[in-house]
Structure formats: C-alpha cells, structure tokens
Amino acid sequence: MRKLLTYAAVGLIASFATPNAFAIKEFSETWVKVYVDSSDNEEFKKLAGEAKCNVCHIDGENKKKHNPYGEALEDAGLLKKTFPPKRFKDEPDKVRKEVEEILKKVEGEKANGQDKTFGERIKAGMLPGGDVKGK
C-alpha cells in the first residue's frame, strides 16, 4: 500500500511539473475555421484532417518542436502564454480575431528553401508546414 501511495504521489507531482504543449484546442479550431471550413478543396480538407496537430508540429517529436509553419506562427506571437485557454473563455470573439490576424500575417511568409508562401501552399491544397507528418 505504501508503494502505491508513493507512486501515486510521484505521478501527481509529475503531471503538474510537465509543461503544457504549445498547441491548444482553440488554435486548431481557429485554423480549421479559417482555412479548412472555408475551402472547396475536398482533398485539402482530407489532408488537414489527417494532419491534425502536424499542421504546426512534427509527428513523433516533442510537441515543443514545430515545423516551419509552426515556428513562423510562434515567432508572430501565437503562444500559449499570450493566448491561454482562460482568455478564450473570457473573451472568445476578441481572442479568435487576434489569432486569425496572426494566421493571416504568416500567410505571406516562406519556409527556408520553399518557392511558395504558406498562404500559397494552402491555396494550392497543400499543408503549409509540410506533409501530414509535419515534415
């Protein structure tokens, strides 16, 4: 019994000590609303559905590591500390508009070595940061 309590205590402490991942549900929902829901391209919709978090992150990597699109969004200010979930609850319309502005701002940027901007990639039916694995 003593071991069980010790393991439970360690697990509880570890869960609080683990940093939260960059992505939050509201970022993803806003991205889907802006790009996926408004798209007529069924292949792009399917691709985005398969990619999920890998629109910004890299599959199999620590979630703090981003693909070029995720890095550009983070550099533009799309950070959990700036947009904590509580802000989304307290002032949802205002915060979603701010997130949309960052998404639109980053559309004009390119990843190193890419011909197309992130926005051009999206319009062409491609994921902005890579493939469905985020690579």
C-alpha positions in Angstrom: 0.0 0.0 0.0 2.8 2.3 0.8 4.4 1.8 -2.6 1.1 2.5 -4.3 0.7 5.8 -2.4 4.3 6.8 -3.3 3.8 6.0 -7.0 0.5 8.0 -7.0 2.2 11.0 -5.3 5.1 10.9 -7.8 2.7 10.7 -10.7 0.6 13.6 -9.4 3.7 15.8 -8.9 5.0 14.8 -12.4 1.7 15.8 -14.0 1.9 19.3 -12.6 5.6 19.7 -13.4 5.2 18.7 -17.0 5.0 21.8 -19.2 1.9 22.1 -21.4 2.3 21.6 -25.1 2.2 24.7 -27.4 -0.9 23.8 -29.2 -4.3 24.3 -27.6 -7.6 23.2 -29.0 -8.7 26.8 -29.7 -5.6 27.3 -32.0 -6.5 24.3 -34.0 -10.2 25.2 -34.1 -9.5 28.6 -35.4 -7.1 27.3 -38.1 -9.7 24.9 -39.3 -12.4 27.6 -39.3 -10.2 30.0 -41.3 -8.7 27.5 -43.8 -10.5 24.2 -43.9 -14.1 25.0 -43.4 -13.9 27.8 -46.0 -12.2 25.6 -48.6 -13.9 24.0 -51.5 -11.0 21.6 -52.0 -12.1 18.2 -50.6 -8.5 16.8 -50.9 -7.2 19.7 -48.8 -9.9 19.1 -46.2 -9.0 15.4 -46.0 -5.3 16.2 -45.8 -5.9 18.7 -43.0 -8.0 16.1 -41.1 -5.2 13.6 -41.4 -2.5 16.0 -40.3 -4.4 17.4 -37.2 -1.6 18.7 -34.9 1.0 18.2 -37.5 -0.1 21.3 -39.4 2.3 23.0 -36.9 4.0 20.2 -35.1 6.2 17.3 -36.3 4.9 13.8 -35.7 6.9 11.8 -33.2 8.8 14.8 -31.9 8.5 16.7 -28.7 5.5 19.0 -29.1 7.7 22.0 -28.4 9.3 21.3 -31.7 7.5 22.8 -34.7 7.7 22.5 -38.4 8.5 25.8 -40.3 4.8 26.9 -40.3 4.5 26.3 -36.5 7.8 28.2 -36.0 6.5 31.2 -38.0 3.3 31.3 -36.1 5.2 31.2 -32.8 7.5 33.9 -34.0 4.5 36.0 -34.9 3.2 35.7 -31.3 0.9 32.7 -31.4 2.0 31.5 -27.9 0.1 29.7 -25.2 1.3 32.4 -22.7 -0.3 35.1 -24.9 -3.4 33.1 -25.6 -4.1 30.9 -22.6 -7.3 28.9 -22.6 -8.8 31.2 -20.0 -8.6 34.2 -22.4 -10.6 32.1 -25.0 -13.3 31.5 -22.4 -13.4 35.1 -21.1 -13.3 36.9 -24.4 -13.7 34.3 -27.2 -14.5 36.6 -30.1 -11.7 39.0 -29.4 -9.1 36.3 -28.9 -10.1 34.3 -32.0 -9.9 37.5 -34.1 -6.4 38.1 -32.8 -5.4 34.5 -33.6 -6.9 34.9 -37.1 -4.8 38.1 -37.6 -1.6 36.1 -36.8 -2.7 33.3 -39.2 -3.2 35.9 -42.0 0.0 37.7 -41.2 2.0 34.5 -41.6 0.4 33.6 -44.9 2.9 35.8 -46.7 6.0 34.2 -45.2 8.0 31.3 -46.7 9.9 28.5 -45.1 13.6 28.3 -45.9 14.1 26.8 -49.3 10.4 26.9 -50.3 9.1 28.5 -53.5 5.7 29.2 -52.2 4.5 31.2 -49.2 2.5 29.4 -46.5 -0.7 31.1 -47.9 0.1 30.0 -51.5 0.7 26.4 -50.2 -2.7 26.4 -48.5 -4.4 27.8 -51.6 -2.7 25.1 -53.7 -4.3 22.5 -51.4 -1.1 21.7 -49.5 -0.4 21.8 -45.8 1.6 25.0 -45.0 4.4 23.3 -42.9 5.0 20.0 -44.8 3.2 16.7 -45.2 0.7 15.0 -42.9 3.6 14.1 -40.5 4.6 17.8 -40.3 7.9 17.1 -42.2 
